[in-house]
Amino acid sequence: MNAQIFPAQYSTLSSAALQIHLVNTYQLPADTTCRLLIRNVSDTYILENLESKYIFKIYRNAHRKLDEIRAEVSLLNALRAEGHSVSYPITDKDNKQIQQFNAIEGFRNGVLFTFAPGKVIHDLNTIQLQTLGTDVANMHITMSSVTLNDSRPVFNFQTTLLDPLGTLEPHLKEMPEEFQYLEEISSRVIQKFESFDTKSFSTGYCHYDLLPKNFHFDEEGKITFFDFDFAGHGYLINDLMSFLNHFFFHQLNNAITKEQATADFDIFLKAYQKVRKLTTDEIEAIPYLGICFHLFFLKFFYDHFDDFSNPFLTPKFTRHRIDLIRKWETLYCNF
């Protein structure tokens, strides 16, 4: 009998084994429990004891290389050092913030994060919208000036429009009209930006997934931001665009009227600008970056089919996502 272990590409680390390892490595109380919370883009475990909660994230090497994880950790450390409320990486007894595991498929890296107190709120009131706008703007001040020694994704038209088109083309052979639409809308976005003074646009690191699922409000109304897994460098208004997606999906789900969604986003935007003033072109450009956002994530689904999206990535799903781009264009864009 051949005792050699057969190769794998995506294992799930044992919660029981992680509990023993993490309790020892981080000197956590002996009553700390560990369980798998979600197997998703990364594997997320929740650790709990009588005093505290923690989140332990195991990254897939196909999604995030070690240098990218180091950059995420450095960004969160910088944000914490400047007083921003983020879920930050915890240092272990050996002064390390990244753990490495020799899994079946090869080395996998993990980070233990503080737990963001509070809960997700989808229907934000005026005060919450103002707090969010203020906090995001303050966070952007740091994210526009911080320098990271390791690499993170870059968000530009190559990575959010042209590269996705290259990835999608062979998969959309049976959807020629849909692919033609994506080519045309991408070209129109690039042409639209030629009318903007993009040299005046603020750049830096952005969260790029600034939806309510990624920040908690506590009982006092304080926000804690988390899940910077997609953070990368680009126009800072990308974060305002990703938050606009909250209202987009809320409208599609009939959870808010178009008028209320517009008013709520305006409250958020005005609070943001009390801290960081935006140019007129930056504000006008926000919706067009939404086309890039949706194409970027459609590429992501195809890139990670084996390990992530195969339960849902079907032709019907792809048509649905392209239809979302059409609806976004109708609702927000004026080419």
N, C-alpha and C positions, 0 to 999 in steps of 0.2 A: 504493500500500500504506500502511495506517495504521500508523505507527510507535509509537503510544501504547501504553504498557504497560497490559495489562488488569489490573484490580484483583484482589487475592488476599486471603485472610483468615488464612492460616497458612503462612508460608514456612519453610524450613529454611536457616539461614545456613551458608555454605560453611565447612567445617573448615579448608581451606587458607587462605582469606582471614582467618579468625579467628586462625589461627596467626601470620600476619604482623602483624596488628593488635595482638594481645595481647603478643607478644614485644616489640614496640616500646613499647607503652603502659605495660607493667609492668617493662620492662627485664629480661626473662627471658633466660636463656642461649640462644644461637643454636640449640642442638641440641634445643630444646623442641618436642615434637610435640603435635598437637591432633587429637582424633577425637571424633566423636559417640558418646556412651555410651548415651543413651536419649532417645527422642522421646516425651514423656509429658505430664504436667500442665504441665511446663516442658521445655525442651530442655536436656539436660545433656551437657556435653563434658568430657573428661578431658585434661589437659595433663600431659606427663611429660618429664623430662630426667634426666640421670645423678644429679642430687642431690635432686630434689623431684617431688612430684605436686601438682596443683591440680584443683579442680572449677570449671568456668565454667558458670553457669546463665543461660539466656536465658528471660525470662519472657514469657508471652503476655499482651497487654494486656487480653484478655477475662477473664483470670483475676486478674491483679495489676496495678493501676494504680501509677503512679510513687510516689504518696504512701505506698501500702502497702509498696512495696519499701524506701522510705526508713525506714519504721518497723521493718521486719525488720532492716535493717542497724543501726539505732540500738540495737535490742534485743540483737543479737549483740555489738555494741561494749560495751554495758553489762555483759553477762555476762562477756565476756573481761576487762574492767577489774576485775571483782570476783574474778577468778581461777578462773572456771568453765571447764571443758575443753569448748570448742565449736569447731566449724569456723567460722572467722570471716572476714569480708570483708577483702580485701587492698587497700591504698591504692596508686594508680598514681603515675606520675612527676609528675602534676599535682595530686596530693593529692585525687583523686576515688576514690570506692568504687563508683560506679555508672556503667556505660558505656551509651551510647545509640547505636542503629543505625537508620539510615533504610532500613528493609526495604520490600519490595514492598507490604505491607499497612499500612505506617505505621511510626512509631517503636516500636522494641522495646528493652527495657532488660535489661542483663546485669550480673552480679556475679561476680568471681573469688573463690573461697573456698579456704582452706587445706584440704588433704586430711586426713580423719580417719584417723589411723594405726590399724592393727589390722584386725579383721574382725567380721562379724556372727556372733553366737552365739545360736542358737535354744534350745538346751537349757542353761539357765543353772544353774550349781551354786550351793551355798549362799553361798559367798563372793561370787560375782558378783551374786547377788540382793541381798545386804546392801550391796555397793558401789553398786549401782544405786539402792536405796532411799535411801541416804545422800546420794548425789550429786543425785538429783532433789529431795530435800527442801532441800538447800542452795541449789540453783538457784532453787527456789520462793521462798526468802527474798528474793532479788534481784528476781525477777519479780513479787513482790507489792508492791514499793516503787518500782520504776522508773516514770518518767513519760516517755511518748513524745509528741513534738510532731505526729506524723503518725498517720493512722488505721490500725487493724487490725480484722479481723472481731471481732464481739462474739458470744459464745455464751450465748444465753438461750433460753427456750421459744419466743419468737417466731421466732428464726433457726434453731432446730434441730428444732422440731416444727410450728408453725403455718405458717411459710413453706414448708417442704417439702410439707405437705399441699396447699397452694395450687398448688404447681408440679406435683405428682403427679396431682391430680384429673383434668385433661383427658387425661392419658396412661393412666389406669387405667379408662377407660370400659368396657372389655371385661373388667375384673377387679373387679366391684362388691364381691364378698365380701372381696377383699384390701384394697380401699380402706376399706371399713367397719371392718375390723380395725385398720388404721393409725389411723383416727380414734378408735376406742375406746381403743386402747393409749396414744395421745397424751393423751387426756383422763384416763386413769388415772394416768399419770406426773405430770401437773400436780396432780391431787388428792392423790397420795401426798406430793408436796413440801409441801403445805399442812400436813402433820403434822410437818414438820421445822422446827427453829429455824434457818431459812436466814440470819437476821441474824448468826448466829455463824459462818457459813461464810467461809473465807478466799477472797478473790478476787485476781486479778492476771492476768498474761499466762501462758498455758499453751501448751505445744507442740501439743497436740491430735492428735498422731499418734505417740505414744510407744511404738512397736513396735520390736522388735529390728533391723529393717531400717534404723532411723534412729539407731543408735548403734553404735560399734565398741569392742571390747575389744582392747587391745594385749597384747603378751606378758607385761607386768608386771601386767596386770589393771586398767590405767587405762582409764576410759571417755571417749570423745569423742562428744558429741552433735552431730547435724547435721540438715539439712533442716527448717528452721523455717517452711516455706512456708505451713503452715496455722495458725501461731501466732496466737492472738487472746486477747481478754479474757473472763474468766468465772470460774467456780469452779475453784480450783486442783485439786480432786479430779477434774476432767476428765482430767488426765494419768494419774491412778491408774486411772481407768476405761479409758482407751485402752490402757494396759499390760495390764489384765485381759483385753482382747480377744486378746492374744497367747495366753493360756491357753485362751480360748474356742475359737479356731481350732485350736490344738494338740490339744484334745480331739476336735474334729470330725474331724481328720485321723488320729485314733488314735495320736498321737505321745506322749500322756501320759494317765494315768488321772485321773479326776475327783478322787480323793483326793490324788494327787501335785500336781495343779494347785492345789488348795485350800491345801495345805501350802506350796507354793512362793510363792504370792501372799502368804500370811501372813508368810513370812520377809521378803519385800520390804516389806510394810506395817509390820512391827515396826521394821525398820531405818529406814524413813522417819520413824516417830514418835519415834525417839530424838533426831531433830533438830527436827522440827516435829510437835507434838502435834495430833491431830485430835479433834474432838468425836465423841461416839457417833453423833449424827445424820449427820455428814459420812461416816463409815464406812458407815453403813446406806444412805446415798443413792447411793453409788458405782455400784451395778449399774443403777439406774434411769436414770442418765445415758447408759448404753449404748444405750437405745432412741433417745435423741436423736442419738447418734453415728451410728447406722446410718441413720436417716432423713436426717440432714444430708448424708451422702455419697451416698445415693440421689438426693437433689435435685441434688447436684453433678454426678452422671453425666448427668442430663437437661439441666442448664444448659449443659453443655459437650459436647453430643452431636456437633456439627459438627467440633470440633477435637481431641476426645480419646476419647470413649466409643463412637463409632459402630461400631467393630469388634466390640464385645461387648454393647452395650446392646440386648437383644432382650426380647420378652415372657417368654421362658423365664428369662433372667437376672434380670429384675425379680421374677418369682415366687420365684426362688431367694433373692434378697436379702430379700424379705419373710418367707420361710421361716426365714431366719437370725434375724430379729427374734423370731419365734415360739419358736425354740430358745433364744435368749438369755433370753426371758421365763421359759421353763420352768426353765432352769438357775439363774437368778440372782434373779428377782423374786418377791415375795410381796405381791400386792395385796390 
